[in-house]
């Protein structure tokens, strides 16, 4: 299995979305007998998702006009 840091941003986003779904569908933690499971923190997962989405969006934009600003001057 590929390490998380070796995945592309899109692959990481897919895994984070799966983890978010697991928390939402199965709860943050549960116990069966003497065994317990605590999943990743939902707030942290959502923050990771936002950062990955921003990184993907930034990498998909064209660098040609990336730092360009437009101004309209009105003769008033």
N, C-alpha and C positions, 0 to 999 in steps of 0.2 A: 504494500500500500504506500502511496506517495505521502510524504510529510506535508503538513498543511502549508508551511512556508515555501515549499517547492511548487505549489499549485499556482496556476494563473489566477488573476483577480476574479475572473468569471467562475472558475472552479471553486475558489474560496467562498464566493457569494452563494453558490449552490449549496455548499456544506453548511454555511451559517443559516441559510433559510431552512434546511432540513432540521438543524438543531432548534431553531425557533419553533418550528412545527411540533417537534417532539415535546418541547416544554408546554406548548399550548394544548396539545392533544392529551398528553400523559401526566401533566403536572410538573411542578418544579422538583418535587422529591416524593418518594414513596418508600414504604418498608413492607417486607414480607418476612414474617417471623423475626429472626435476629439479623437479617440482612436489610440494608437500606441503599438507596440510590439517590443521589442529588445531581441534577443536571446543571449545566452552565447557567449563570445568571442571565435572565431574560433582558434586563436593562443593558448589560454588556454586549449581548448578542445583537440587540437592535442598534447599538452604537457602532459595532463592527460592520453591520450591514450598511449603515449610512456612509461610513468611511469608504467601504469597498465600492458602493454605487457612485460616490463622488470621484473616486480614482478611475473607475471605468469610464465615466462621462468625460473626465478630463483627458483621458488617453484617446478618446474617440473624436475629440474636436481637432479641427485643422489648425496647425501652428501658423499658417500663412497670415491670418488676421487675428491671432489670439490676443494680442495686446493693443488692439486698435480701439480708439474711442471716436464717437461721432458727436459733433456739436452743431446745433442749428442756431444761427444768429439772426435775430429778428430786428429790423431797423425801427425801433420804437423810441 
